[in-house]
């Protein structure tokens, strides 16, 4: 299922990043009084009343500015608006209605998306009347908020989730493997997709996907049904001008949400970029299987013996959270090792579906604890009672202990490493949940 996307937009200095941070409960955006601070579009997952969505922060829109940086910000915001399901339009209640607000409102109306008008900096009931003049924008009832004080954010989010589709569940074949090919523009996604859909593949159909302008391509290989997500969007020229590589993120988020396994393409001559880390990080956090495809290996300069080892070492260092992902060196142009890519997708899917018997799992944990006992603090020692696997895709494990707060993430990493040494779980993240267990109930 693809999560709805909500874009936070407005002119500079109206409090967009402050609102973004309050909703997400994370300090991811830079908050500063100087215009133009938020240059890169920033995203995070958020939840309100059991409704999950992806929130996108954008730079301040200045419609008439000829400044190169501000023009780039406007293009960036345009992409966020184009891809969003709903828009939070933030205005400044203290400054009042400005001509720039009118220009932005006109810009937003052209997108034909649900717009929620948030009048920010209304810090008290006495200031409520300051919001009335924003009715003139013709965008419906303004919602008074104070992002810095977290006032009326519940009313705002209630209005946001009302714009979401009632039913976003997809009907899918449980035996199929869904693949998303992700990466920066011009890294070779289209070429790889076309090679994967070569003459030896039986393409079943190109059918509309659940996301806008997406086409899912189904094909069979060795009796297994595969679905390539949004391949039409990769194989045809995008409707949106994307002159800067960072503008590819939002479309990747949608594809990742719907995938089982992602192919993270890295351009060999360029190496790992910050944009690669952002996209791969979202796939990891979303619990998706991953195969790293180093593309254009045929034109990698200074290639010599063991160069793949050095390149892999650098990959592991730059993408530290993807230590578990297999790496394949390929060329979509020549077809080098493209068949290996599909083999790895099947393998990773098998690893995602692996279940470990509780008895076998706990025997391994007992051995691990004997080698490296759980931590202790202030006279209290952590004790692991038992572990069980709760789910697959990704594999999820519940660890029952006496003192959950004593189980540090570093100890969970130790347990994860032991699980991977014994059972593999290659290509898939592992999720751990620590729960308190009453020792007396076990007796």
Residue, then its C-alpha position, 0 to 999 in steps of 0.5 A: x500500500x502506498x502512503x498518502x503524501x502531504x506537501x507543506x508549502x507557502x512563501x518564505x518565513x511563514x513557519x513551514x519547517x516549524x510545522x513540519x517538525x511539530x507534526x513529525x516530532x523530529x527536528x529534521x528541518x532547519x528552522x531559521x528566520x532567514x529566507x531560503x534556509x530550507x532548500x532541499x525537500x525533506x520528508x518523513x513518515x507521520x501518523x495521525x489517528x492511525x492514518x499513516x502518511x508521508x510529509x514533505x517539507x518544501x522551500x519558500x515559494x517566491x513566484x516572481x523572483x528571478x534569483x536562480x536559487x529561489x527559482x530552483x526552490x520553486x521548481x522543487x516545490x512544484x514537484x512536491x505539489x505535483x506528486x502530493x495527494x494533499x497540500x497544507x498551505x501555510x500563511x503568516x497570521x501576524x504578517x497578514x494577507x500579502x500579494x505573495x500569498x495570492x500568487x502562491x494560492x493561484x499557483x496551488x489552485x492550478x494543481x487541482x489538489x485538496x488544499x488545507x489553509x493553515x494560518x500560522x502564528x495565531x498564538x492566542x484566542x485574542x488573535x483569532x480574528x487575524x485569520x478571517x482576512x484569509x477567506x479572501x484567498x478562496x481556499x475555504x475555511x482557514x484553520x488557525x494554528x501556532x506551529x511553535x506552540x503546537x496549538x490546534x494541530x489536531x484540528x489541522x491534521x483532522x482536516x488533512x486526513x479527511x482528504x485521504x482516499x477511503x480505501x487504499x488497499x491493493x488487490x494483489x497476487x500473494x505469490x508475486x514478487x514486486x520490484x521497484x527500481x530506484x535511484x537518481x535520474x540518469x543512473x540507468x533505471x530505464x535501461x535496466x528495466x528494459x534489459x530485465x524485460x528482454x526477449x526471454x521474458x514473457x510479459x503478461x500485461x502493462x496495467x494501471x497501478x494504484x498511483x498516478x501515471x504508474x504502469x505495473x508490468x507483470x512477467x513470468x520467469x521460471x514459473x515465478x510472477x514478477x511485477x515491475x512497479x511504475x516501469x512506464x514512468x521510467x521508460x518514458x520522459x517524465x512530465x516534470x522537468x527534473x534538472x537537479x537529481x534530488x528531485x527524484x525522491x518523491x516518486x521513489x517513495x511511492x514505488x518503495x511503499x508498494x514494493x517487496x524488493x527494491x533494486x537500489x541503483x548506484x552509478x559506478x563512475x559516480x559512486x554513492x551520493x547523498x541522494x542515494x543515501x536518502x532513497x536507500x534509507x527510506x527503503x531500509x526504514x520501510x522494511x523492504x528487501x534490497x539488492x544494490x546494483x552497481x550499474x555502468x560497471x563496464x565504463x568504471x575507470x581505473x578498473x583492476x584486480x580486486x576493484x570490486x572489493x574496494x568498491x564494495x568496502x566503500x559502499x558498506x561504509x557509505x551505506x552502513x545501514x545496508x550491510x545485509x544487502x547483496x551487491x551485483x556489478x552490472x551493465x544495463x547497456x551491455x546486459x552484463x550480469x542483469x540475469x544475476x539481478x533477477x536471481x538475487x531478487x528471488x533469493x532476497x524474497x525467499x530470505x524475507x519469507x524465512x521463519x525460524x522455529x521458536x525452539x531453534x531461535x531460543x537455543x541460538x539466543x541462549x548460546x548468544x547470551x552465554x557468550x555475551x550476557x545482556x547489559x546491566x545498570x545500577x545493580x539491575x541485570x537484563x534477562x532475556x526470557x524468550x524470543x519469538x518470530x512474530x512476522x515475515x517481510x520483513x522478519x520481526x522478532x519479539x524479545x521478552x525481557x525483565x527490564x526493556x530499558x536495559x536492552x540497548x540498540x547495540x545489544x540488539x545489533x549483537x543479536x541481529x548479527x548472530x541471527x544473520x550468521x546462523x540463518x542468513x536473512x540476506x537482503x532483508x532488514x530485521x525488526x526487533x521489539x523488546x517487551x517486558x515479561x513477568x518472571x513470575x508468570x513463567x514459573 
